[in-house]
Amino acid sequence: MIYGETTDKFTIFTSCDPVYLKEHAKGLVTSCALNKNNVHIHVTNPKDYDLKYLEYLQAGYNILCPELCMTYSYDTIDLKNYNKEQRKTFYACNRFIVGPEVIKGNCLLLDVDCFIMEHIDPIDADIGLYLRNDKYPEWGGLAGKIAAGSVYCDYNHLDFLVYTKDFIESNKMLWFVDQVALLKAFEHYTNKKYYFFDNKYLDWDFKPNTKIWTGKGTRKSLNAIYGAKHKEFKRKFPLKDQDHLN
């Protein structure tokens, strides 16, 4: 069962485990608030102190951007039969698994290690995807066709996410299953209106005048530009770290 609340307004939607919640969510939340975007965070398997941390993030967001909202949801899933790599894959895919149940309006699904660098508006399309042509050997070469880091979904076309979720859940929990699932949904729904992102929209080289920075792979820990921006957003968060413990 999923608990929590969301909004029917256009929102940035992400999902993570408790570790990534603490490591990355403050940067995303602050960047959303400063750039006037709603944001929703789903956390799987939180402890009570993780829920307190979500309340703390929400309180800080409300100070920075009282006219909009940060919402959150959570659930508990038994992952004891998954090995370490399968758990990593599950959490990477989880926004596509929980999205169809949680989402109530148009949304942009992102990784939690993203920063919103300027205001994001809804897209004039049913679905937005980042097409690629990378030569990954996984999944028979299908894994490099679509990047899962940024997916837009109009609420009236939530069937695209349902198809993606069903593909993920009906296959083995192997790395890149989310990207293959998005490709299969894209190939299935040929009659939808698509928008295709480029590296000016979703940027993992952290260039100026791009819309979203994503901490792809090791960049989140090794890239000095990303690291400096992460520290900047955390400094701009209006509450002290210990405030969620009170």
C-alpha positions as CSV (number, residue, x, y, z in Angstrom):
1,M,0.0,0.0,0.0
2,I,1.2,3.5,-0.8
3,Y,0.7,6.3,1.7
4,G,1.0,10.0,1.3
5,E,-0.3,12.8,-0.9
6,T,0.4,14.3,-4.3
7,T,-1.0,17.1,-6.5
8,D,-3.0,17.3,-9.7
9,K,-0.8,20.2,-10.8
10,F,2.3,19.7,-13.0
11,T,5.0,18.4,-10.8
12,I,8.6,17.1,-10.9
13,F,8.3,13.4,-9.8
14,T,11.1,11.3,-8.3
15,S,11.6,8.2,-6.3
16,C,14.4,6.9,-4.2
17,D,15.6,4.8,-1.2
18,P,16.3,6.3,2.2
19,V,20.0,6.6,1.4
20,Y,19.5,8.7,-1.7
21,L,16.9,10.6,0.1
22,K,19.5,11.9,2.6
23,E,22.2,12.3,0.0
24,H,20.4,14.0,-2.8
25,A,16.8,15.1,-2.2
26,K,17.7,18.4,-0.5
27,G,19.4,19.6,-3.7
28,L,16.5,18.7,-5.9
29,V,13.9,20.1,-3.5
30,T,15.8,23.4,-3.2
31,S,16.3,23.8,-6.9
32,C,12.6,23.1,-7.5
33,A,11.5,25.7,-4.9
34,L,13.9,28.4,-6.2
35,N,12.7,27.8,-9.8
36,K,9.0,27.7,-8.9
37,N,8.3,24.0,-9.7
38,N,6.2,21.6,-7.7
39,V,8.0,18.5,-6.6
40,H,7.0,15.0,-5.4
41,I,9.3,12.5,-3.7
42,H,8.4,8.8,-3.3
43,V,10.5,6.8,-0.8
44,T,10.4,3.0,-0.5
45,N,11.1,1.4,2.8
46,P,11.6,4.5,4.9
47,K,12.1,4.5,8.7
48,D,10.3,6.9,11.0
49,Y,13.3,9.3,10.9
50,D,13.1,9.3,7.1
51,L,9.5,10.4,7.2
52,K,10.6,13.2,9.6
53,Y,13.2,14.1,7.1
54,L,10.5,14.4,4.4
55,E,8.5,16.7,6.6
56,Y,11.7,18.8,7.1
57,L,12.2,19.0,3.4
58,Q,8.6,20.0,2.9
59,A,8.8,22.7,5.5
60,G,11.9,24.2,3.9
61,Y,10.3,24.1,0.5
62,N,7.2,25.9,1.9
63,I,9.5,28.7,3.2
64,L,11.2,29.1,-0.2
65,C,8.1,28.7,-2.4
66,P,4.9,29.0,-0.4
67,E,2.7,29.4,-3.4
68,L,3.5,25.9,-4.7
69,C,4.0,22.5,-3.1
70,M,6.3,19.7,-2.3
71,T,4.4,16.4,-1.7
72,Y,5.6,13.0,-0.8
73,S,4.5,9.4,-0.6
74,Y,6.0,6.1,0.6
75,D,5.6,2.4,0.7
76,T,7.2,-0.8,2.1
77,I,8.4,-3.5,-0.2
78,D,10.1,-6.8,0.9
79,L,13.3,-6.9,-1.1
80,K,15.0,-9.7,0.8
81,N,15.0,-12.0,-2.3
82,Y,16.9,-9.4,-4.3
83,N,20.7,-9.3,-4.4
84,K,22.6,-6.0,-4.2
85,E,22.5,-5.4,-8.0
86,Q,18.8,-6.2,-8.2
87,R,18.0,-3.8,-5.3
88,K,20.0,-1.1,-7.1
89,T,18.0,-1.7,-10.3
90,F,14.7,-1.7,-8.4
91,Y,15.3,1.7,-6.9
92,A,16.5,3.1,-10.2
93,C,13.3,1.9,-11.8
94,N,10.9,2.6,-9.0
95,R,9.5,5.9,-10.2
96,F,8.1,4.0,-13.2
97,I,6.7,1.3,-10.9
98,V,4.9,3.6,-8.4
99,G,4.2,6.4,-10.8
100,P,0.9,5.1,-12.3
101,E,-0.6,4.8,-8.8
102,V,0.8,8.0,-7.3
103,I,0.7,10.5,-10.2
104,K,-2.5,12.7,-10.3
105,G,-1.5,15.3,-13.0
106,N,1.1,16.0,-15.7
107,C,4.6,15.2,-14.5
108,L,8.2,15.1,-15.4
109,L,9.9,12.0,-14.0
110,L,13.5,12.5,-13.0
111,D,16.3,11.0,-10.9
112,V,16.6,12.3,-7.4
113,D,20.1,13.5,-8.1
114,C,18.9,16.1,-10.6
115,F,18.9,19.9,-10.2
116,I,16.3,22.1,-11.8
117,M,18.4,24.9,-13.2
118,E,15.5,27.0,-14.6
119,H,11.7,26.9,-14.4
120,I,10.2,23.9,-16.1
121,D,6.9,24.2,-17.9
122,P,4.6,21.4,-19.0
123,I,5.4,20.2,-22.5
124,D,3.0,20.4,-25.5
125,A,3.1,16.6,-26.0
126,D,1.6,13.4,-24.6
127,I,5.0,11.9,-23.8
128,G,8.5,13.3,-23.6
129,L,11.6,11.1,-24.1
130,Y,15.3,11.3,-24.5
131,L,16.3,9.2,-27.5
132,R,19.9,7.9,-27.7
133,N,21.9,5.6,-29.9
134,D,24.5,4.3,-27.5
135,K,26.0,0.9,-28.2
136,Y,25.3,-0.9,-25.0
137,P,25.6,-4.7,-25.2
138,E,23.0,-5.3,-22.5
139,W,19.5,-6.4,-23.5
140,G,20.7,-7.3,-27.0
141,G,21.7,-3.7,-27.7
142,L,18.3,-2.2,-26.7
143,A,19.4,-0.6,-23.5
144,G,21.1,2.4,-25.2
145,K,18.1,3.6,-27.3
146,I,16.3,5.7,-24.6
147,A,17.7,7.4,-21.5
148,A,15.4,6.9,-18.5
149,G,16.7,10.1,-16.7
150,S,14.0,12.4,-18.0
151,V,10.4,11.3,-19.0
152,Y,7.4,13.6,-19.4
153,C,3.9,12.2,-19.1
154,D,0.6,13.9,-19.7
155,Y,-1.9,12.6,-17.2
156,N,-4.3,11.6,-19.9
157,H,-1.6,9.3,-21.3
158,L,-0.7,7.5,-18.1
159,D,-1.2,4.3,-20.0
160,F,2.4,4.8,-21.3
161,L,3.7,4.5,-17.8
162,V,1.4,1.6,-17.0
163,Y,2.9,-0.3,-20.0
164,T,6.4,0.7,-18.8
165,K,5.6,-0.6,-15.3
166,D,4.2,-3.9,-16.5
167,F,7.3,-4.5,-18.7
168,I,9.6,-3.9,-15.7
169,E,7.6,-6.1,-13.4
170,S,7.3,-9.0,-15.9
171,N,11.1,-9.1,-16.6
172,K,14.1,-9.8,-14.5
173,M,15.3,-7.0,-12.4
174,L,18.5,-6.4,-14.5
175,W,20.2,-3.1,-15.0
176,F,18.7,-1.0,-17.8
177,V,15.3,-2.7,-17.6
178,D,13.7,0.7,-17.3
179,Q,15.3,2.0,-20.5
180,V,14.2,-1.1,-22.4
181,A,10.7,-0.8,-20.9
182,L,10.5,2.8,-22.1
183,L,11.6,1.7,-25.6
184,K,9.0,-1.0,-25.7
185,A,6.3,1.5,-24.7
186,F,7.5,3.9,-27.3
187,E,7.3,1.2,-30.0
188,H,3.9,0.1,-28.8
189,Y,2.2,3.6,-28.7
190,T,2.9,4.8,-32.2
191,N,0.0,7.2,-32.2
192,K,1.0,9.4,-29.3
193,K,2.4,12.9,-29.7
194,Y,6.0,12.8,-28.6
195,Y,8.5,15.4,-27.6
196,F,12.2,14.5,-27.7
197,F,14.6,16.0,-25.2
198,D,18.2,17.0,-26.1
199,N,21.3,17.8,-24.0
200,K,20.1,21.4,-23.5
201,Y,17.1,20.0,-21.6
202,L,18.8,17.2,-19.7
203,D,22.5,17.8,-19.2
204,W,25.1,15.6,-17.6
205,D,28.0,17.8,-18.6
206,F,26.8,20.6,-16.3
207,K,26.9,23.4,-18.9
208,P,25.4,26.9,-18.4
209,N,21.9,27.7,-19.8
210,T,20.7,24.1,-19.7
211,K,17.4,23.2,-17.9
212,I,18.2,20.2,-15.8
213,W,21.5,18.8,-14.5
214,T,21.6,15.1,-13.7
215,G,24.2,13.4,-11.7
216,K,24.6,10.6,-14.1
217,G,26.8,7.7,-12.9
218,T,29.9,8.7,-11.0
219,R,29.5,12.4,-12.0
220,K,27.6,13.0,-8.8
221,S,30.6,12.2,-6.7
222,L,33.5,13.1,-9.0
223,N,32.5,16.2,-11.0
224,A,33.6,19.4,-9.2
225,I,31.0,21.6,-11.0
226,Y,28.1,19.3,-10.0
227,G,29.5,19.1,-6.4
228,A,29.8,22.8,-6.1
229,K,26.2,23.3,-7.3
230,H,25.0,20.6,-4.9
231,K,26.7,22.5,-2.0
232,E,25.2,25.7,-3.1
233,F,21.6,24.4,-3.2
234,K,22.1,22.8,0.2
235,R,23.3,26.2,1.6
236,K,20.2,27.9,0.2
237,F,17.9,25.5,2.0
238,P,16.4,27.6,4.8
239,L,16.3,25.1,7.7
240,K,19.2,23.7,9.7
241,D,20.1,20.0,9.3
242,Q,19.1,19.1,12.9
243,D,15.7,20.8,12.6
244,H,14.0,17.6,11.5
245,L,15.1,16.0,14.7
246,N,13.1,18.4,16.9
